[in-house]
């Protein structure tokens, strides 16, 4: 940094501070991405647990259909649990897809004609803005 320019040129000071702000925005987005990935990992672990419970339940229902040992009410409860677990796994999948879109963005589609800019794309755009700002500061 040129101290003489910093003391005498207000544009130089302004863009040096702007550059620091851009760097802080990038760090904020890195933290947000980290937290989003952490939340996604927790949801994925819950999803894995639900899937394993669902598979166990399906095998139990299949064995009950072959050789019934439970009362009809208990068998009905198993089927209800299967439906509930299936709905929960679908909800977890949709949550993970939403978090993936938040991180990586989405291209325009029929559902979302405008698309969605993810955190990674935003950080890349800010890094490009950093380079443009640095070049402009050099020219001042």
C-alpha positions as CSV (number, residue, x, y, z in Angstrom):
1,X,0.0,0.0,0.0
2,X,1.3,3.4,-0.9
3,X,1.0,5.5,2.2
4,X,1.4,8.8,0.4
5,X,-1.6,7.9,-1.9
6,X,-3.5,6.7,1.1
7,X,-3.0,10.0,2.9
8,X,-3.7,12.3,0.0
9,X,-6.1,10.5,-2.4
10,X,-9.6,9.9,-1.1
11,X,-10.5,7.5,-3.9
12,X,-7.5,5.4,-3.0
13,X,-8.6,5.2,0.6
14,X,-12.1,4.4,-0.4
15,X,-11.2,1.5,-2.6
16,X,-8.6,0.1,-0.1
17,X,-11.4,0.0,2.4
18,X,-13.8,-1.5,-0.2
19,X,-11.2,-4.2,-0.8
20,X,-11.1,-5.1,2.9
21,X,-14.9,-5.3,2.9
22,X,-14.8,-7.7,0.0
23,X,-12.3,-9.9,1.8
24,X,-14.6,-9.9,4.8
25,X,-17.6,-10.9,2.7
26,X,-15.6,-13.8,1.3
27,X,-14.7,-15.0,4.8
28,X,-18.3,-14.7,5.8
29,X,-19.4,-16.8,2.9
30,X,-16.7,-19.4,3.7
31,X,-18.1,-19.7,7.2
32,X,-21.6,-20.0,5.9
33,X,-20.6,-22.7,3.5
34,X,-18.8,-24.6,6.3
35,X,-21.9,-24.4,8.5
36,X,-24.2,-25.4,5.7
37,X,-22.0,-28.4,4.9
38,X,-22.0,-29.3,8.6
39,X,-25.8,-29.2,8.8
40,X,-26.0,-31.3,5.6
41,X,-23.7,-33.9,7.1
42,X,-26.0,-34.1,10.1
43,X,-29.0,-34.5,7.9
44,X,-27.2,-37.2,5.9
45,X,-26.4,-39.2,9.0
46,X,-30.0,-39.0,10.1
47,X,-31.0,-40.1,6.6
48,X,-28.6,-43.1,6.8
49,X,-30.1,-44.1,10.1
50,X,-33.7,-43.8,8.8
51,X,-32.7,-45.9,5.7
52,X,-31.3,-48.7,7.8
53,X,-34.3,-48.7,10.1
54,X,-36.5,-48.8,7.0
55,X,-34.6,-51.7,5.5
56,X,-34.9,-53.6,8.8
57,X,-38.6,-52.9,8.9
58,X,-39.1,-54.0,5.3
59,X,-37.4,-57.3,6.0
60,X,-39.5,-57.8,9.1
61,X,-42.7,-57.1,7.2
62,X,-41.6,-59.5,4.4
63,X,-40.9,-62.2,7.0
64,X,-44.3,-61.6,8.6
65,X,-46.0,-62.0,5.3
66,X,-44.4,-65.4,4.8
67,X,-44.9,-66.7,8.3
68,X,-47.3,-64.5,10.4
69,X,-46.3,-64.4,14.1
70,X,-47.7,-61.0,15.1
71,X,-51.3,-60.0,15.6
72,X,-53.1,-58.0,12.8
73,X,-52.8,-54.8,14.9
74,X,-49.1,-55.2,15.3
75,X,-48.6,-55.9,11.6
76,X,-50.7,-52.8,10.8
77,X,-48.4,-50.8,13.1
78,X,-45.4,-52.1,11.2
79,X,-46.9,-51.0,7.9
80,X,-47.7,-47.6,9.4
81,X,-44.1,-47.3,10.6
82,X,-42.9,-48.1,7.1
83,X,-45.0,-45.4,5.6
84,X,-43.8,-42.9,8.2
85,X,-40.1,-43.8,7.7
86,X,-40.5,-43.5,4.0
87,X,-42.0,-40.0,4.3
88,X,-39.2,-39.0,6.7
89,X,-36.5,-40.3,4.3
90,X,-38.1,-38.4,1.4
91,X,-38.1,-35.2,3.5
92,X,-34.4,-35.7,4.4
93,X,-33.5,-36.1,0.7
94,X,-35.4,-32.9,-0.1
95,X,-33.6,-31.1,2.7
96,X,-30.2,-32.3,1.4
97,X,-31.1,-31.2,-2.1
98,X,-32.0,-27.8,-0.9
99,X,-28.7,-27.4,0.9
100,X,-26.8,-28.6,-2.1
101,X,-28.5,-26.0,-4.2
102,X,-27.6,-23.3,-1.6
103,X,-24.0,-24.3,-1.8
104,X,-23.5,-25.2,-5.5
105,X,-26.4,-23.2,-7.0
106,X,-28.8,-24.4,-9.7
107,X,-29.1,-24.0,-13.4
108,X,-32.3,-22.6,-14.8
109,X,-35.0,-25.3,-15.1
110,X,-38.7,-25.7,-15.5
111,X,-39.2,-25.5,-11.8
112,X,-36.8,-22.6,-11.3
113,X,-36.6,-20.5,-14.6
114,X,-34.1,-18.0,-13.1
115,X,-31.8,-20.6,-11.5
116,X,-30.0,-20.0,-8.3
117,X,-26.5,-18.6,-7.6
118,X,-24.8,-20.8,-4.9
119,X,-22.3,-19.8,-2.3
120,X,-19.4,-21.2,-4.4
121,X,-20.4,-19.0,-7.4
122,X,-20.8,-16.0,-5.2
123,X,-17.3,-16.4,-3.7
124,X,-15.8,-16.9,-7.1
125,X,-17.5,-13.6,-8.3
126,X,-16.2,-11.8,-5.2
127,X,-12.7,-13.1,-5.9
128,X,-12.9,-11.7,-9.4
129,X,-14.1,-8.4,-8.0
130,X,-11.1,-8.4,-5.7
131,X,-8.7,-8.7,-8.7
132,X,-10.6,-5.9,-10.5
133,X,-10.5,-3.7,-7.5
134,X,-6.7,-4.3,-7.0
135,X,-6.0,-3.4,-10.6
136,X,-8.1,-0.2,-10.2
137,X,-6.2,0.7,-7.0
138,X,-2.9,0.3,-8.8
139,X,-4.0,2.7,-11.6
140,X,-5.0,5.4,-9.1
